[in-house]
Amino acid sequence: MAYDEGLAERIRDVLRDEQGVGEKRMFGGLCFMLGGHMMVGIVKESLMARVGEAAEARALAKAGARPMDFTGKPMKGYVFVDPEGIAEDRELASWIGLAKSFVESLPPKKPKPLR
């Protein structure tokens, strides 16, 4: 499953100066990780944002947002944002900021043991 490479570049531009950000292919798309935690990603042409359960209802009220139902069952604390909700760079930056704020509130990831 392909993902929107143009959206990936836009996300990279927003995150360019952030420390601890990495990329990982997941869900047939691309995820941007912060400190080892999934933060935002791309599935086809939609943005996936990890906003946390407390902010989910507010996030879903925004234009273009819908529940993240990748497996057919909504994942709590995650939303998809369709292209119309991130058409402007400021909208995309706002979603990334919301996800970043949530992920920064999580405890640090423990390093995985070496195999």
N, C-alpha and C positions, 0 to 999 in steps of 0.2 A: 504494500500500500504506500503510495507516494504522499509526500507532504509538501506544502507550499514553501518552496525555497525562498521566495521573496519575503514571506512573513518571517522566516528564520533569520534573514539578514536584518530585518527591522528590529527583531528582538535582540540580536547581537549588538545593534547600534545602541539600544537603550541600556543594555547591560555591560557595555564596553569597559567602563571604569570600575565595575564591581569586583571585589576580591572574592575568591572562593566559588566562582561560578564555573560549572562544567556542562558539557553536553553528553547526552546518552540516547542512543536509539531505543525507543520503547513504544509499545502499543502500535507498531507499524508506522510510527512517526518519530518525532524528535522531542526530547525533554531537556529542559535546562534545569540543572540542579544547583542548589546553593548549600554549601556545607554538607553535601551528601544527601540532602532532602530534595525531593521533587518539588519544583516551584511552578513553572509554566511549561507548556509544551505545544506541539502542533500535531493535530490529527487531521489529515487531509488539508482542508483550508481553514479549519477552526482552531482558535486558541483554546488550550486547556489551562485553567488557572486554579491553583490550590489556594482557596480563600479561607478555609476552616469552617467548621460547622456554625460558629457564632455569627459569621458574616455572610453565610450562604443565602439566606432569605433576601438580604439587602442586595447582594450581588445579582441574584436572579431577577430582581426588579429592574435592572439596567437593560438598555436596548441591546438586543442581539444575544443576551445570555439565556442559557437553558441548562437543565440538569445534565451532568456528565453521566451518560448512560451507556458507556462503552460496551458493557457486557449484557445490556438489556435491563440491568438493575442500577438505579442511580447510585453513584458513589458519594457518600456524605462528605461535605467540605470541598468538593470540586465542582467546577462549572465549565461548560463549553461556551465560548463566545464566537458567534458566527461573524463572517467578514464585515457585515454592516455595523457591528458594534466596536470594531477596531479599525475602521476606515481611516481615521485621523491618527497621526502619531501621538497626540496628547491622550487619546482614548487608550491606545495600546500601552503607553507609559503608565496610565492610571491603573490598568489591570495588573501590569507587572508590579507596580508599587504595592497594590493590595496583597498580591500573592507573596511578595518579598516580606512585607510586614508580618504576615502570618508565619512564614517559614522561619524568620528570625526569632520568633517566640518559642520555637520548638527546642527541646534539649539537644545538645550536640550529638551527632551520630558517633557511635563507637566504631573504631576501625575494625574492618573484617579481618579475621585471622588469616595468616598466610597458609597456603596449602602446600 
